[in-house]
Every structure is written in structure tokens, then in C-alpha cells.
Amino acid sequence: MAADEFKVSGEVLLKKVKELLREGNIRKIIIKNEKGEPFLEIPVTVGILGAIAAPAFVAIGAVAALANKFTLEVKRNPEPKAKKKK
């Protein structure tokens, strides 16, 4: 599973999470505090995305108010391997 990290301020945390979710190939988003400790983990499943989106956004907004600097660790779905043509 591929993972990316983004450094963001509290002001843009929710905006960045929404942007990442629109990409559609995300499995999990982990919000870490300034010390690099996991603060909030959001599993993302296509089937339940709508059901978890609203409560997750509320939680992210509350987290953003607590501190100024965060790291977003984004775990993505693996890219499908291209089939070789014969």
C-alpha cells in the first residue's frame, strides 16, 4: 500500500482532506500531531464514504482547532498492474 505525507496547517486541514477524498483512490487518512503521533485515523471505504463523511469532517474541524501544524499520512489503494498484451 502506497503512502504519501503532507504537512498542513490547521486552517487548511479540512480542505486538504476533502481534496484527497475526491481523488477516490484513498484507503485511509491518518492525521498526526506536531510530534508525529497519530491523532485521528479515518478509514475510507467507497461504499460507506457518504455515511462517514459528515462525522469525520466534524472531527477534523475539531482537531484543526486544537493545533496549528499537522501531517496527513495518506494510504492509497495499490495501482492495478497493467496486463501485458500478447
VMD Tcl script that builds the backbone (N, CA, C; Angstrom):
set m [mol new atoms 258]
animate dup $m
set s [atomselect $m all]
$s set {name element resname resid chain x y z} {
  {N N MET 1 A 0.843 -1.162 0.000}
  {CA C MET 1 A 0.000 0.000 0.000}
  {C C MET 1 A 0.893 1.230 0.000}
  {N N ALA 2 A 0.694 2.084 -0.967}
  {CA C ALA 2 A 1.489 3.301 -1.073}
  {C C ALA 2 A 1.013 4.328 -0.058}
  {N N ALA 3 A 1.954 5.138 0.464}
  {CA C ALA 3 A 1.594 6.172 1.431}
  {C C ALA 3 A 2.295 7.472 1.068}
  {N N ASP 4 A 1.583 8.568 1.217}
  {CA C ASP 4 A 2.119 9.909 0.996}
  {C C ASP 4 A 1.924 10.692 2.284}
  {N N GLU 5 A 2.748 11.712 2.489}
  {CA C GLU 5 A 2.590 12.585 3.640}
  {C C GLU 5 A 2.543 14.028 3.182}
  {N N PHE 6 A 1.678 14.797 3.819}
  {CA C PHE 6 A 1.518 16.207 3.529}
  {C C PHE 6 A 1.578 16.974 4.837}
  {N N LYS 7 A 2.343 18.040 4.888}
  {CA C LYS 7 A 2.386 18.934 6.038}
  {C C LYS 7 A 1.365 20.033 5.781}
  {N N VAL 8 A 0.443 20.219 6.721}
  {CA C VAL 8 A -0.594 21.230 6.550}
  {C C VAL 8 A -0.815 21.982 7.852}
  {N N SER 9 A -1.345 23.184 7.729}
  {CA C SER 9 A -1.711 23.964 8.913}
  {C C SER 9 A -3.146 23.610 9.280}
  {N N GLY 10 A -3.538 23.961 10.492}
  {CA C GLY 10 A -4.896 23.701 10.935}
  {C C GLY 10 A -5.942 24.353 10.053}
  {N N GLU 11 A -5.596 25.504 9.469}
  {CA C GLU 11 A -6.535 26.243 8.623}
  {C C GLU 11 A -6.898 25.495 7.351}
  {N N VAL 12 A -5.977 24.727 6.802}
  {CA C VAL 12 A -6.233 24.056 5.529}
  {C C VAL 12 A -6.419 22.550 5.685}
  {N N LEU 13 A -6.447 22.070 6.913}
  {CA C LEU 13 A -6.562 20.630 7.156}
  {C C LEU 13 A -7.818 20.042 6.523}
  {N N LEU 14 A -8.972 20.577 6.824}
  {CA C LEU 14 A -10.229 20.042 6.302}
  {C C LEU 14 A -10.294 20.149 4.782}
  {N N LYS 15 A -9.830 21.260 4.238}
  {CA C LYS 15 A -9.822 21.451 2.780}
  {C C LYS 15 A -8.970 20.380 2.101}
  {N N LYS 16 A -7.798 20.083 2.661}
  {CA C LYS 16 A -6.900 19.084 2.079}
  {C C LYS 16 A -7.501 17.688 2.168}
  {N N VAL 17 A -8.148 17.362 3.295}
  {CA C VAL 17 A -8.781 16.047 3.438}
  {C C VAL 17 A -9.887 15.885 2.398}
  {N N LYS 18 A -10.714 16.896 2.208}
  {CA C LYS 18 A -11.777 16.824 1.206}
  {C C LYS 18 A -11.192 16.646 -0.192}
  {N N GLU 19 A -10.110 17.361 -0.475}
  {CA C GLU 19 A -9.440 17.255 -1.776}
  {C C GLU 19 A -8.930 15.822 -1.998}
  {N N LEU 20 A -8.328 15.244 -0.983}
  {CA C LEU 20 A -7.809 13.883 -1.095}
  {C C LEU 20 A -8.934 12.871 -1.302}
  {N N LEU 21 A -10.042 13.057 -0.602}
  {CA C LEU 21 A -11.166 12.125 -0.742}
  {C C LEU 21 A -11.757 12.156 -2.146}
  {N N ARG 22 A -11.728 13.324 -2.783}
  {CA C ARG 22 A -12.236 13.424 -4.159}
  {C C ARG 22 A -11.396 12.632 -5.146}
  {N N GLU 23 A -10.131 12.382 -4.817}
  {CA C GLU 23 A -9.271 11.613 -5.715}
  {C C GLU 23 A -9.776 10.188 -5.875}
  {N N GLY 24 A -10.369 9.641 -4.824}
  {CA C GLY 24 A -11.027 8.347 -4.938}
  {C C GLY 24 A -10.172 7.109 -4.758}
  {N N ASN 25 A -8.870 7.212 -4.659}
  {CA C ASN 25 A -8.044 6.018 -4.516}
  {C C ASN 25 A -7.417 5.927 -3.120}
  {N N ILE 26 A -8.109 6.463 -2.121}
  {CA C ILE 26 A -7.594 6.539 -0.761}
  {C C ILE 26 A -8.179 5.399 0.067}
  {N N ARG 27 A -7.349 4.727 0.862}
  {CA C ARG 27 A -7.816 3.679 1.785}
  {C C ARG 27 A -7.947 4.201 3.207}
  {N N LYS 28 A -7.000 5.048 3.618}
  {CA C LYS 28 A -7.003 5.546 4.988}
  {C C LYS 28 A -6.272 6.869 5.044}
  {N N ILE 29 A -6.771 7.778 5.890}
  {CA C ILE 29 A -6.099 9.046 6.146}
  {C C ILE 29 A -5.782 9.084 7.635}
  {N N ILE 30 A -4.530 9.346 7.956}
  {CA C ILE 30 A -4.103 9.441 9.344}
  {C C ILE 30 A -3.641 10.872 9.582}
  {N N ILE 31 A -4.247 11.521 10.564}
  {CA C ILE 31 A -3.855 12.885 10.926}
  {C C ILE 31 A -2.927 12.777 12.126}
  {N N LYS 32 A -1.716 13.309 11.967}
  {CA C LYS 32 A -0.716 13.246 13.032}
  {C C LYS 32 A -0.473 14.641 13.592}
  {N N ASN 33 A -0.153 14.708 14.880}
  {CA C ASN 33 A 0.139 15.994 15.507}
  {C C ASN 33 A 1.568 16.428 15.193}
  {N N GLU 34 A 1.998 17.521 15.805}
  {CA C GLU 34 A 3.337 18.079 15.537}
  {C C GLU 34 A 4.458 17.112 15.908}
  {N N LYS 35 A 4.204 16.211 16.857}
  {CA C LYS 35 A 5.213 15.240 17.280}
  {C C LYS 35 A 5.220 13.995 16.403}
  {N N GLY 36 A 4.308 13.929 15.428}
  {CA C GLY 36 A 4.236 12.784 14.540}
  {C C GLY 36 A 3.410 11.637 15.090}
  {N N GLU 37 A 2.694 11.884 16.187}
  {CA C GLU 37 A 1.856 10.859 16.794}
  {C C GLU 37 A 0.480 10.871 16.132}
  {N N PRO 38 A -0.067 9.689 15.843}
  {CA C PRO 38 A -1.410 9.645 15.241}
  {C C PRO 38 A -2.439 10.295 16.158}
  {N N PHE 39 A -3.241 11.173 15.590}
  {CA C PHE 39 A -4.241 11.927 16.331}
  {C C PHE 39 A -5.640 11.434 15.973}
  {N N LEU 40 A -5.832 11.137 14.678}
  {CA C LEU 40 A -7.121 10.685 14.176}
  {C C LEU 40 A -6.873 9.843 12.933}
  {N N GLU 41 A -7.525 8.663 12.874}
  {CA C GLU 41 A -7.426 7.799 11.699}
  {C C GLU 41 A -8.799 7.678 11.076}
  {N N ILE 42 A -8.854 7.873 9.761}
  {CA C ILE 42 A -10.121 7.809 9.042}
  {C C ILE 42 A -10.017 6.724 7.976}
  {N N PRO 43 A -10.670 5.581 8.201}
  {CA C PRO 43 A -10.694 4.567 7.139}
  {C C PRO 43 A -11.670 5.020 6.053}
  {N N VAL 44 A -11.303 4.852 4.817}
  {CA C VAL 44 A -12.146 5.301 3.707}
  {C C VAL 44 A -12.525 4.091 2.871}
  {N N THR 45 A -13.822 3.804 2.857}
  {CA C THR 45 A -14.356 2.720 2.049}
  {C C THR 45 A -15.385 3.325 1.122}
  {N N VAL 46 A -15.298 3.015 -0.143}
  {CA C VAL 46 A -16.178 3.629 -1.139}
  {C C VAL 46 A -17.644 3.457 -0.772}
  {N N GLY 47 A -18.046 2.293 -0.323}
  {CA C GLY 47 A -19.447 2.025 -0.020}
  {C C GLY 47 A -20.000 2.840 1.131}
  {N N ILE 48 A -19.162 3.206 2.103}
  {CA C ILE 48 A -19.660 3.928 3.261}
  {C C ILE 48 A -19.142 5.360 3.326}
  {N N LEU 49 A -18.553 5.837 2.267}
  {CA C LEU 49 A -17.966 7.179 2.287}
  {C C LEU 49 A -18.979 8.235 2.698}
  {N N GLY 50 A -20.167 8.194 2.137}
  {CA C GLY 50 A -21.182 9.183 2.489}
  {C C GLY 50 A -21.592 9.100 3.941}
  {N N ALA 51 A -21.655 7.897 4.484}
  {CA C ALA 51 A -22.085 7.704 5.862}
  {C C ALA 51 A -21.064 8.211 6.872}
  {N N ILE 52 A -19.770 8.139 6.519}
  {CA C ILE 52 A -18.747 8.571 7.477}
  {C C ILE 52 A -18.260 9.987 7.218}
  {N N ALA 53 A -18.591 10.542 6.075}
  {CA C ALA 53 A -18.029 11.844 5.705}
  {C C ALA 53 A -18.422 12.948 6.679}
  {N N ALA 54 A -19.697 13.097 6.983}
  {CA C ALA 54 A -20.136 14.201 7.843}
  {C C ALA 54 A -19.522 14.123 9.245}
  {N N PRO 55 A -19.617 12.974 9.947}
  {CA C PRO 55 A -18.988 12.914 11.280}
  {C C PRO 55 A -17.473 13.084 11.222}
  {N N ALA 56 A -16.854 12.558 10.182}
  {CA C ALA 56 A -15.394 12.701 10.044}
  {C C ALA 56 A -15.015 14.161 9.851}
  {N N PHE 57 A -15.789 14.905 9.061}
  {CA C PHE 57 A -15.491 16.321 8.836}
  {C C PHE 57 A -15.645 17.131 10.122}
  {N N VAL 58 A -16.636 16.779 10.935}
  {CA C VAL 58 A -16.819 17.455 12.220}
  {C C VAL 58 A -15.606 17.192 13.119}
  {N N ALA 59 A -15.159 15.926 13.156}
  {CA C ALA 59 A -13.991 15.572 13.976}
  {C C ALA 59 A -12.737 16.286 13.481}
  {N N ILE 60 A -12.562 16.362 12.166}
  {CA C ILE 60 A -11.388 17.033 11.602}
  {C C ILE 60 A -11.418 18.519 11.940}
  {N N GLY 61 A -12.599 19.129 11.880}
  {CA C GLY 61 A -12.720 20.540 12.241}
  {C C GLY 61 A -12.341 20.779 13.689}
  {N N ALA 62 A -12.744 19.871 14.574}
  {CA C ALA 62 A -12.403 19.998 15.992}
  {C C ALA 62 A -10.907 19.822 16.206}
  {N N VAL 63 A -10.315 18.874 15.514}
  {CA C VAL 63 A -8.867 18.633 15.614}
  {C C VAL 63 A -8.102 19.855 15.119}
  {N N ALA 64 A -8.560 20.446 14.024}
  {CA C ALA 64 A -7.872 21.603 13.438}
  {C C ALA 64 A -7.843 22.782 14.397}
  {N N ALA 65 A -8.853 22.881 15.253}
  {CA C ALA 65 A -8.908 23.991 16.200}
  {C C ALA 65 A -7.912 23.806 17.352}
  {N N LEU 66 A -7.434 22.585 17.553}
  {CA C LEU 66 A -6.559 22.295 18.688}
  {C C LEU 66 A -5.093 22.642 18.462}
  {N N ALA 67 A -4.636 22.573 17.240}
  {CA C ALA 67 A -3.215 22.800 16.973}
  {C C ALA 67 A -3.056 23.478 15.624}
  {N N ASN 68 A -1.824 23.861 15.316}
  {CA C ASN 68 A -1.573 24.619 14.100}
  {C C ASN 68 A -0.916 23.790 13.005}
  {N N LYS 69 A -0.118 22.806 13.375}
  {CA C LYS 69 A 0.618 22.044 12.367}
  {C C LYS 69 A 0.256 20.566 12.446}
  {N N PHE 70 A -0.016 19.992 11.273}
  {CA C PHE 70 A -0.374 18.579 11.183}
  {C C PHE 70 A 0.364 17.926 10.034}
  {N N THR 71 A 0.454 16.617 10.111}
  {CA C THR 71 A 0.933 15.814 8.995}
  {C C THR 71 A -0.200 14.882 8.613}
  {N N LEU 72 A -0.544 14.857 7.337}
  {CA C LEU 72 A -1.530 13.918 6.829}
  {C C LEU 72 A -0.782 12.762 6.195}
  {N N GLU 73 A -0.990 11.563 6.690}
  {CA C GLU 73 A -0.439 10.376 6.048}
  {C C GLU 73 A -1.582 9.742 5.284}
  {N N VAL 74 A -1.399 9.582 3.995}
  {CA C VAL 74 A -2.449 9.080 3.121}
  {C C VAL 74 A -2.025 7.728 2.573}
  {N N LYS 75 A -2.816 6.709 2.881}
  {CA C LYS 75 A -2.549 5.368 2.354}
  {C C LYS 75 A -3.491 5.149 1.189}
  {N N ARG 76 A -2.893 4.856 0.053}
  {CA C ARG 76 A -3.655 4.723 -1.188}
  {C C ARG 76 A -3.835 3.269 -1.579}
  {N N ASN 77 A -4.844 3.023 -2.399}
  {CA C ASN 77 A -5.038 1.706 -2.974}
  {C C ASN 77 A -3.907 1.441 -3.946}
  {N N PRO 78 A -3.439 0.200 -4.021}
  {CA C PRO 78 A -2.375 -0.096 -4.989}
  {C C PRO 78 A -2.884 0.073 -6.423}
  {N N GLU 79 A -1.994 0.539 -7.268}
  {CA C GLU 79 A -2.338 0.690 -8.686}
  {C C GLU 79 A -2.461 -0.701 -9.296}
  {N N PRO 80 A -3.514 -0.930 -10.082}
  {CA C PRO 80 A -3.631 -2.237 -10.737}
  {C C PRO 80 A -2.498 -2.423 -11.743}
  {N N LYS 81 A -1.966 -3.623 -11.773}
  {CA C LYS 81 A -0.881 -3.908 -12.725}
  {C C LYS 81 A -1.463 -4.020 -14.122}
  {N N ALA 82 A -0.780 -3.374 -15.045}
  {CA C ALA 82 A -1.219 -3.413 -16.446}
  {C C ALA 82 A -0.989 -4.800 -17.012}
  {N N LYS 83 A -1.979 -5.289 -17.716}
  {CA C LYS 83 A -1.833 -6.614 -18.342}
  {C C LYS 83 A -1.003 -6.479 -19.605}
  {N N LYS 84 A -0.119 -7.429 -19.783}
  {CA C LYS 84 A 0.729 -7.425 -20.976}
  {C C LYS 84 A -0.081 -7.940 -22.157}
  {N N LYS 85 A 0.032 -7.225 -23.254}
  {CA C LYS 85 A -0.653 -7.647 -24.484}
  {C C LYS 85 A 0.238 -8.633 -25.213}
  {N N LYS 86 A -0.400 -9.659 -25.752}
  {CA C LYS 86 A 0.356 -10.676 -26.491}
  {C C LYS 86 A 0.323 -10.417 -27.966}
}
mol reanalyze $m
mol bondsrecalc $m
mol representation Tube
mol addrep $m
